[in-house]
Amino acid sequence: MSEYVNPVYPATFADPFVLRHGGFFYAYGTAPGSADGRAFPVLRSPDLVNWEPLGHALVPPGGHDFWAPEVAWHDGTFYMYYSAQGIEGRDHQLRVATSADPAGPFVDAGVVLVPDQPFSIDAHPFKDDDGQWYLYYCVDFLELEDDHRVGTGIVVDRMLDMCTLEGKPRMVHRPHEDWHLFLKQRTMYGNVYDWHTVEGAAVLKHDGRYFCFYSGGAWEKENYGVSWVVADHPLGPYRRPDEGGRALLMSTLPGRLIGPGHNSFVASPGGNETWIVYHAWGPDRAGRRMCIDRLRWEDGRPVTAGPSDSAQAAPV
């Protein structure tokens, strides 16, 4: 039996998203741009373990700080959803780019997906069994209601087409736990808050229910980890697990893999396994690198042995 050891790619590759297409796996991540000005490195693999770099995927429309690419394939076109800062003087905004090839080049479509928000990141396109697409993404919440904290949270909207949202976002999940803390006394929007964050949505449908996995906390710190909420419909309402209060799926492996999170999911080469793809810091703190671990279901709940840094059975 073949094995692998995390990380599965040696260079910085944060917010990893993996798309399976045409017998290969394509990975897109947040990392420094290329010498020719393109953003988002793209990798290709036959097995989720051995990765070949293919260059950078996105031809930027301007701006900087390109974050968290995810790619959907629909009717022969590849759509890349991402955020960028500094376009027309704005903070991070969600945009979409298209390509005829999963490796790119992706060319921006000139669309701001959520024009009425001052800050939007971490787009996650999800296609339900009936063919309807939804987009999960993050915005900031400044109002206090119920037990929610001020900070970044996740919403979902129905897609009218691959470049247009219905414009009726519904709240999926807002920070509410101590471990969701991003930064105490953070200056934002002209005020000072103890800022909390949940981000990086990734949705799996299992036994008729929709599990929205998210990463909470501070991306550069030990409290960052992965948990989930669950609903009976992609638009919600979403319910928290009873055992809240900690990252239920994945958390820091002290001194070894730090701050695992911002994951995606993909089926194994044989199609019978589900694998979680995520980033984590090593002890050297040199960069967030791509890791993988198998996801299992026990009594209807998601379980993984990750984050792992020892030899594991490779995907089959």
VMD Tcl script that draws the C-alpha trace (Angstrom):
set ca {
  {0.00 0.00 0.00}
  {1.39 3.40 -0.98}
  {1.76 6.12 1.63}
  {2.15 9.87 1.89}
  {3.31 12.36 4.52}
  {1.98 15.92 4.92}
  {2.53 18.46 3.55}
  {2.04 17.07 0.05}
  {3.55 20.15 -1.65}
  {6.68 21.93 -0.35}
  {5.91 25.57 -1.23}
  {3.41 28.02 0.25}
  {-0.07 27.04 -0.90}
  {-2.74 28.48 1.40}
  {-6.53 28.14 1.08}
  {-6.14 25.08 -1.18}
  {-9.04 24.18 -3.46}
  {-8.95 20.98 -5.53}
  {-11.04 20.35 -8.65}
  {-11.21 16.93 -10.28}
  {-11.48 17.08 -14.05}
  {-10.50 14.87 -16.98}
  {-8.71 12.25 -14.89}
  {-6.55 14.76 -13.03}
  {-6.77 16.82 -9.86}
  {-6.10 20.56 -10.16}
  {-5.19 22.55 -7.04}
  {-5.45 26.34 -6.73}
  {-4.09 28.29 -3.78}
  {-3.19 31.63 -2.23}
  {0.52 32.31 -2.67}
  {2.88 34.92 -4.11}
  {2.26 35.79 -7.77}
  {4.46 35.00 -10.74}
  {7.09 37.16 -12.43}
  {4.69 37.90 -15.28}
  {2.11 39.29 -12.87}
  {-0.31 36.36 -12.80}
  {-1.96 35.27 -9.55}
  {-2.79 31.90 -7.98}
  {-0.44 28.98 -8.55}
  {-2.10 25.93 -10.08}
  {-0.90 22.35 -9.60}
  {-1.90 19.08 -11.27}
  {-1.85 15.56 -9.84}
  {-3.04 12.08 -10.84}
  {-3.38 10.90 -7.23}
  {-3.63 13.85 -4.75}
  {-0.09 13.10 -3.51}
  {2.31 13.92 -6.35}
  {1.82 17.47 -7.61}
  {3.22 19.15 -10.74}
  {3.27 22.97 -10.93}
  {1.60 24.43 -14.03}
  {2.36 28.10 -13.46}
  {-0.14 30.72 -12.30}
  {-3.76 30.75 -13.36}
  {-5.26 34.26 -13.17}
  {-4.55 37.28 -15.36}
  {-5.35 39.99 -12.79}
  {-7.62 42.92 -13.69}
  {-5.56 45.15 -11.41}
  {-5.45 45.20 -7.65}
  {-3.39 43.14 -5.24}
  {-3.71 40.62 -2.38}
  {-5.48 37.90 -4.34}
  {-7.09 35.40 -1.98}
  {-8.78 32.01 -1.86}
  {-9.51 30.88 -5.44}
  {-12.16 28.22 -6.08}
  {-13.05 26.86 -9.51}
  {-16.34 25.44 -10.82}
  {-16.92 23.75 -14.17}
  {-20.22 24.42 -15.92}
  {-21.30 23.94 -19.55}
  {-17.74 23.68 -20.84}
  {-16.37 26.74 -19.03}
  {-14.24 26.96 -15.89}
  {-15.24 29.73 -13.48}
  {-12.76 30.97 -10.89}
  {-14.16 32.79 -7.85}
  {-11.68 34.87 -5.87}
  {-11.23 38.09 -3.95}
  {-8.88 40.98 -4.65}
  {-8.07 44.27 -2.97}
  {-7.41 47.68 -4.49}
  {-9.52 47.46 -7.66}
  {-11.13 50.89 -8.11}
  {-9.80 51.75 -4.65}
  {-11.98 49.18 -2.89}
  {-11.24 46.73 -0.12}
  {-11.54 43.01 -0.84}
  {-14.31 42.23 -3.31}
  {-15.46 38.95 -4.82}
  {-14.92 38.56 -8.54}
  {-15.18 35.83 -11.17}
  {-12.85 34.90 -14.04}
  {-13.30 32.34 -16.82}
  {-11.16 29.93 -18.82}
  {-11.54 27.11 -21.32}
  {-8.79 25.14 -19.55}
  {-8.56 24.23 -15.84}
  {-4.93 25.41 -15.81}
  {-5.90 28.81 -17.18}
  {-5.30 31.46 -18.14}
  {-8.37 32.76 -16.33}
  {-9.52 36.18 -17.53}
  {-11.60 38.38 -15.24}
  {-15.23 38.73 -16.36}
  {-15.54 42.30 -15.09}
  {-18.13 41.29 -12.49}
  {-18.22 42.28 -8.82}
  {-20.37 39.57 -7.30}
  {-21.40 41.43 -4.14}
  {-21.19 45.14 -5.02}
  {-23.13 46.35 -1.96}
  {-20.63 44.97 0.59}
  {-17.49 46.91 1.63}
  {-15.65 43.62 2.24}
  {-16.30 40.15 0.83}
  {-13.99 37.10 0.62}
  {-13.82 33.29 0.45}
  {-16.31 32.42 -2.28}
  {-17.39 28.77 -2.38}
  {-19.61 27.64 -5.29}
  {-21.78 24.60 -4.51}
  {-23.94 22.64 -6.96}
  {-26.88 20.76 -5.48}
  {-28.21 17.48 -6.86}
  {-30.93 19.30 -8.81}
  {-28.34 21.35 -10.69}
  {-28.93 24.60 -8.79}
  {-25.76 26.50 -7.87}
  {-25.26 28.43 -4.63}
  {-22.44 30.72 -3.55}
  {-21.22 30.77 0.04}
  {-19.02 33.70 0.98}
  {-17.88 35.87 3.89}
  {-18.85 39.40 4.93}
  {-18.44 41.43 8.10}
  {-21.12 41.74 10.79}
  {-21.02 44.70 13.18}
  {-24.36 44.28 14.95}
  {-24.82 42.22 18.09}
  {-27.74 39.81 18.16}
  {-28.33 36.58 20.08}
  {-24.92 35.26 21.18}
  {-23.10 36.31 18.02}
  {-19.82 38.23 18.18}
  {-18.75 41.15 15.99}
  {-16.60 39.98 13.09}
  {-16.50 38.04 9.84}
  {-19.20 35.45 9.11}
  {-20.59 33.29 6.31}
  {-23.67 33.85 4.13}
  {-25.15 31.99 1.14}
  {-27.01 33.20 -1.93}
  {-28.65 31.41 -4.84}
  {-26.92 31.85 -8.21}
  {-29.04 32.96 -11.17}
  {-26.14 32.10 -13.45}
  {-22.44 31.53 -12.90}
  {-21.74 35.28 -12.76}
  {-24.90 36.57 -11.05}
  {-26.28 36.17 -7.54}
  {-29.96 36.48 -6.70}
  {-29.09 39.19 -4.18}
  {-30.90 37.60 -1.22}
  {-28.07 36.35 1.01}
  {-28.96 34.36 4.10}
  {-26.81 34.01 7.17}
  {-25.13 30.60 7.48}
  {-22.88 31.07 10.48}
  {-21.48 33.88 12.59}
  {-18.72 33.72 15.20}
  {-19.98 33.06 18.70}
  {-17.25 31.10 20.52}
  {-14.10 32.21 22.31}
  {-11.99 30.10 19.94}
  {-13.32 32.18 17.02}
  {-11.27 35.17 18.23}
  {-9.26 36.84 15.49}
  {-7.85 39.83 17.39}
  {-8.73 41.72 20.55}
  {-9.18 45.49 20.28}
  {-9.02 45.56 16.48}
  {-9.73 48.89 14.80}
  {-12.36 48.35 12.10}
  {-14.89 50.64 10.42}
  {-13.95 53.56 12.65}
  {-14.45 51.67 15.88}
  {-12.59 49.18 18.09}
  {-13.85 45.61 18.50}
  {-12.82 42.25 19.86}
  {-12.95 40.82 16.36}
  {-14.02 37.20 15.77}
  {-13.92 35.25 12.52}
  {-15.46 32.25 10.82}
  {-14.52 31.84 7.15}
  {-13.56 29.44 4.37}
  {-16.88 27.67 3.79}
  {-16.85 24.21 2.17}
  {-20.10 22.27 1.77}
  {-20.69 18.51 1.65}
  {-24.06 16.81 1.30}
  {-24.35 13.64 3.38}
  {-27.47 11.55 3.98}
  {-29.68 14.36 2.74}
  {-28.18 17.02 4.98}
  {-25.87 19.90 4.07}
  {-22.74 20.23 6.17}
  {-21.08 23.63 5.89}
  {-17.54 23.30 7.19}
  {-15.77 26.47 8.22}
  {-12.48 27.65 9.69}
  {-12.56 29.82 12.79}
  {-10.11 31.98 14.70}
  {-6.94 33.73 13.58}
  {-5.38 32.25 10.44}
  {-1.81 32.75 11.68}
  {-2.34 31.41 15.21}
  {-2.82 28.14 17.07}
  {-6.55 28.68 17.68}
  {-7.38 28.30 13.97}
  {-9.28 25.10 13.19}
  {-12.19 23.50 11.34}
  {-15.73 22.83 12.53}
  {-19.18 22.71 10.89}
  {-22.85 23.61 10.95}
  {-25.62 21.57 9.30}
  {-28.92 22.22 7.51}
  {-31.66 20.46 5.56}
  {-31.37 22.87 2.61}
  {-28.42 24.79 1.10}
  {-30.03 28.09 2.15}
  {-30.46 26.90 5.74}
  {-31.28 27.48 8.48}
  {-28.02 26.01 9.77}
  {-27.72 24.38 13.17}
  {-24.66 24.17 15.38}
  {-23.43 20.82 16.71}
  {-24.29 20.22 20.35}
  {-20.62 19.84 21.30}
  {-19.60 23.38 20.34}
  {-16.86 25.28 22.10}
  {-13.96 23.90 20.09}
  {-12.95 23.04 16.54}
  {-14.71 19.70 16.17}
  {-13.10 18.38 12.97}
  {-9.51 19.59 13.05}
  {-7.28 21.71 15.28}
  {-3.60 22.46 15.91}
  {-1.19 19.59 16.44}
  {1.05 21.46 18.90}
  {4.55 22.11 17.63}
  {3.94 20.10 14.46}
  {1.02 21.31 12.30}
  {-0.33 24.70 13.38}
  {-3.62 26.34 12.45}
  {-5.04 23.76 10.03}
  {-7.90 25.10 8.00}
  {-9.47 26.77 4.97}
  {-10.25 23.40 3.47}
  {-11.91 21.94 0.41}
  {-13.14 18.40 -0.26}
  {-12.55 16.04 -3.16}
  {-13.27 12.40 -4.00}
  {-10.32 10.00 -4.17}
  {-9.01 8.66 -7.51}
  {-11.26 5.60 -7.17}
  {-14.21 7.75 -6.13}
  {-15.03 5.80 -2.97}
  {-13.32 8.06 -0.42}
  {-13.69 11.72 0.52}
  {-10.52 13.68 1.27}
  {-10.15 16.98 3.05}
  {-7.54 19.32 1.55}
  {-6.33 22.08 3.87}
  {-3.38 24.25 4.77}
  {-1.30 24.30 7.93}
  {1.85 25.95 9.24}
  {4.87 23.81 10.05}
  {7.06 24.50 13.09}
  {9.30 26.72 10.92}
  {6.35 29.09 10.22}
  {7.77 29.52 6.73}
  {4.38 29.35 5.05}
  {1.03 27.60 4.99}
  {1.41 24.39 3.03}
  {-1.11 22.01 1.47}
  {-2.05 18.89 3.42}
  {-4.59 16.11 2.88}
  {-6.37 13.60 5.12}
  {-9.23 11.20 4.66}
  {-12.70 12.19 5.88}
  {-14.93 9.48 7.32}
  {-18.48 9.43 8.71}
  {-19.26 7.84 12.05}
  {-22.89 7.83 13.24}
  {-23.66 10.57 10.75}
  {-20.82 12.81 11.90}
  {-17.66 13.79 10.00}
  {-14.39 12.47 11.42}
  {-10.76 12.69 10.34}
  {-7.40 11.65 11.76}
  {-5.96 14.96 10.62}
  {-4.08 17.04 10.85}
  {-1.53 14.28 10.33}
  {2.23 14.56 9.91}
  {3.11 10.85 9.97}
  {2.89 8.30 7.14}
  {-0.71 7.64 6.10}
  {-2.31 5.35 3.51}
  {-2.56 7.21 0.21}
  {-5.89 7.92 -1.48}
  {-7.32 5.06 -3.53}
}
mol new
graphics top color blue
foreach p $ca { graphics top sphere $p radius 0.5 }
foreach p [lrange $ca 0 end-1] q [lrange $ca 1 end] { graphics top cylinder $p $q radius 0.2 }
display resetview
